[in-house]
Amino acid sequence: MLRVELATQLLRIRTLVALACLAAVPVIAGLATASHAGRHNGTQGGLFGASTLSALNHAMACLMFIGPLLLPLVVALLASAIGSADRDWGTLRYLYVAPVGRRRLLTGKLAAVTIVTTGAVLAVLIGGLLTGIALFGWHPFHILNAPTLTTGQTLTRVTEATGYTLLCMLSIATIAFAFGLLLPRGAEALGASLAFVVIATILNQQSSLHRLAAVLPVHYWQSWTALFSPSGTAPLATGALCQLITIALATTLAFAVLHRRDPAA
């Protein structure tokens, strides 16, 4: 099932275009800031201000820029398609007749969701890294108003930031996947997923609704950026727990939908 899902989803024009668009954003951002190569990026602060100092700086700044909205939207697009594709194509009933057990079907689709989500995160990082090498060179990681990071510190923090971002994207991916199984059409699943991201982002920006926003996974998506502040620490445990709870709830919903009723109906 995993091989079939990857062959039908990863090789689709829509998937390739979506991943290419993610990789293109760091290229465009790099070209726009190339004139500041080797020095502070204008009046910007934080990761954006240091983005022109090295390839890794540029890659992490791009992840920060794309992470709040564009990356989750692309992930939701791909994950909702995996959840709804068989029903949209009219092949789901044939899979049951094959027979393909519902547990096996769910496991294969979730594995495909994980791989596609990982590919989306890596598209941003690889695009940012290659663009950074070409435009800004391979230099030690710089943090404004703090000592330059050693190789070990850089590797540790970049790995933590990447892993945490992947976990955050898996939370919206499983939500979109569950919507893909639950709702009648793939377009409806995508619309519901995008609405969730947009509404949660708006709520997260309202200080008066902090208690409500704090239970949503979106609230913690940018917590990793504190790893690259002068303090060099980030409270990621709460955010990671929220993502894991979201993934568990969405996966449980997907499992219940697939086992309690016929999604092809």
C-alpha positions in Angstrom: 0.0 0.0 0.0 2.8 2.4 0.8 4.4 1.8 -2.6 1.1 2.4 -4.4 0.4 5.6 -2.4 3.8 7.0 -3.1 3.7 6.1 -6.8 0.2 7.7 -7.2 0.8 10.8 -5.1 4.5 11.7 -5.3 4.6 11.5 -9.1 1.5 13.6 -9.6 2.0 16.9 -11.3 0.3 18.7 -8.4 2.7 17.2 -5.8 5.8 18.0 -7.8 4.6 21.6 -8.5 3.8 22.1 -4.8 7.2 20.9 -3.7 8.9 23.0 -6.4 7.1 26.1 -5.2 8.3 25.5 -1.7 11.9 25.1 -2.9 11.5 28.2 -5.1 10.7 30.6 -2.2 14.2 30.4 -0.7 15.6 31.0 -4.2 13.5 34.2 -4.6 14.3 35.3 -1.1 18.0 34.8 -1.7 18.0 36.7 -4.9 16.1 39.6 -3.2 18.7 39.8 -0.4 21.9 38.9 -2.4 23.1 42.5 -2.3 23.6 42.2 1.5 25.7 39.0 1.3 28.3 38.8 4.1 26.7 41.6 6.2 23.6 42.4 8.2 20.4 42.1 6.2 19.3 45.8 6.2 17.3 46.7 9.4 16.0 43.2 9.9 16.5 41.5 13.3 16.8 37.8 14.4 17.0 35.1 11.8 16.0 37.4 9.0 18.7 39.9 9.9 21.4 37.2 9.9 20.0 35.4 6.8 22.6 36.8 4.5 25.6 35.8 6.6 25.8 32.1 5.7 24.0 29.3 3.8 22.5 27.7 7.0 21.4 31.1 8.2 19.5 31.6 5.0 18.0 28.1 5.2 16.7 28.6 8.7 15.4 32.1 8.0 13.4 30.7 5.0 12.0 27.9 7.2 10.9 30.6 9.7 9.3 32.7 6.9 7.5 29.8 5.2 6.6 27.8 8.3 3.7 29.8 9.7 1.4 29.6 6.6 2.7 28.5 3.2 4.3 25.2 4.4 1.3 24.0 6.3 -1.0 24.9 3.4 1.1 22.8 1.0 1.2 20.0 3.6 -2.6 20.1 4.0 -3.0 20.0 0.2 -0.9 16.9 -0.1 -2.3 15.1 3.0 -5.9 15.8 2.2 -5.3 14.4 -1.3 -3.9 11.1 0.1 -6.9 10.8 2.4 -9.5 11.4 -0.3 -7.9 10.2 -3.6 -9.3 6.7 -3.6 -12.8 7.8 -3.0 -12.5 10.6 -5.6 -11.2 8.2 -8.2 -13.9 5.6 -7.3 -11.3 2.9 -6.5 -11.8 2.6 -2.7 -14.5 -0.1 -3.0 -12.2 -2.1 -5.3 -9.4 -1.9 -2.7 -11.8 -3.5 -0.2 -12.7 -6.3 -2.6 -9.0 -6.9 -3.4 -9.0 -7.4 -0.4 -7.0 -4.7 1.3 -7.7 -4.6 5.1 -8.8 -1.2 6.4 -6.0 -1.3 9.0 -3.5 -1.9 6.2 -5.0 0.8 4.1 -4.8 3.3 6.9 -1.2 2.4 7.8 -0.1 2.7 4.2 -1.8 6.1 3.8 -0.4 7.4 7.1 3.1 6.3 6.1 2.7 8.2 2.8 1.5 11.3 4.6 4.6 11.2 6.8 6.9 10.8 3.8 5.2 13.6 1.8 5.3 15.9 4.8 9.0 15.2 5.3 9.6 15.9 1.7 7.8 19.3 2.0 10.0 20.3 5.0 13.2 19.1 3.2 12.2 21.0 0.0 12.4 24.3 2.0 15.6 23.4 3.7 17.4 22.1 0.7 16.2 25.0 -1.5 17.4 27.4 1.2 20.7 25.6 1.7 21.6 25.4 -2.0 20.6 29.0 -2.6 22.6 30.1 0.5 25.7 28.3 -0.7 25.5 29.9 -4.1 24.8 33.4 -2.9 26.2 33.7 0.7 28.8 30.9 1.0 29.4 28.2 3.6 30.3 30.0 6.8 29.7 29.4 10.6 26.1 30.1 11.8 25.7 33.6 13.1 23.3 34.9 15.7 23.0 38.6 16.0 24.3 40.0 19.3 25.7 36.6 20.3 28.8 34.6 19.7 29.1 32.6 16.5 27.9 29.0 17.0 30.4 26.1 16.8 29.8 23.3 14.4 28.4 21.0 17.1 26.1 23.7 18.4 24.9 24.5 14.9 24.2 20.8 14.1 22.3 20.3 17.3 20.1 23.3 17.0 19.4 22.9 13.3 18.5 19.2 13.9 16.2 20.2 16.8 14.5 22.9 14.7 14.0 20.7 11.7 12.6 17.8 13.8 10.3 20.1 15.7 9.0 21.7 12.5 8.4 18.3 11.0 6.4 17.3 14.0 4.4 20.5 13.8 3.7 19.8 10.1 2.6 16.3 10.8 -0.1 17.6 13.1 -1.7 19.6 10.3 -1.0 16.7 7.9 -3.0 14.2 10.0 -5.8 16.7 10.5 -6.0 17.2 6.7 -5.8 13.4 6.2 -8.7 12.8 8.6 -10.7 15.5 6.8 -9.9 13.7 3.5 -11.5 10.5 4.9 -14.4 12.2 6.6 -15.7 14.6 4.1 -17.4 13.7 0.8 -14.9 15.3 -1.6 -11.2 16.1 -1.6 -11.8 19.7 -2.3 -14.0 20.0 0.8 -11.3 18.3 2.9 -8.7 20.8 1.6 -11.0 23.7 2.2 -11.6 22.6 5.8 -7.9 22.1 6.4 -7.0 25.5 5.1 -9.8 27.1 7.1 -8.4 25.5 10.2 -4.9 26.8 9.6 -6.2 30.3 8.8 -8.6 30.6 11.7 -6.1 29.2 14.2 -3.5 31.6 12.9 -5.9 34.5 13.4 -6.9 33.4 16.9 -3.2 33.0 17.8 -2.6 36.7 17.0 -5.3 37.8 19.4 -3.9 38.3 22.9 -7.4 38.3 24.4 -7.9 34.7 23.2 -4.6 33.4 24.5 -6.2 30.6 26.5 -8.0 29.3 23.4 -5.0 29.7 21.1 -2.8 27.8 23.6 -4.7 24.5 23.0 -4.2 24.8 19.2 -1.1 23.3 17.6 -0.6 26.4 15.5 0.2 28.4 18.7 3.5 26.5 19.1 4.7 26.2 15.5 7.3 29.0 15.7 8.7 28.1 19.2 11.8 26.6 17.6 13.1 30.0 16.5 14.2 30.7 20.1 16.9 28.2 19.6 18.6 30.8 17.4 18.2 33.7 19.8 21.0 35.0 22.0 19.8 32.8 24.9 19.9 29.7 22.7 17.1 27.9 24.5 13.5 27.2 23.5 10.6 25.6 25.5 9.8 23.0 23.0 8.4 20.3 25.3 4.9 21.8 25.6 4.7 22.5 21.9 5.8 18.9 21.0 3.3 17.5 23.4 0.5 19.5 21.8 1.5 18.3 18.4 1.6 14.7 19.5 -1.9 15.0 21.1 -3.2 16.5 17.9 -1.6 13.7 15.8 -3.1 11.1 18.1 -6.6 12.6 18.0 -6.6 13.1 14.2 -5.3 9.5 13.7 -7.9 8.1 16.0 -10.6 10.0 14.0 -9.2 8.7 10.7 -9.2 5.2 12.1 -12.8 5.5 13.4 -14.0 6.9 10.1 -12.4 4.1 8.1 -13.7 1.3 10.4 -17.2 2.6 11.5 -18.6 3.5 8.1 -17.9 3.1 4.4 -16.0 6.3 3.2 -16.9 5.5 -0.3 -20.6 6.0 0.4 
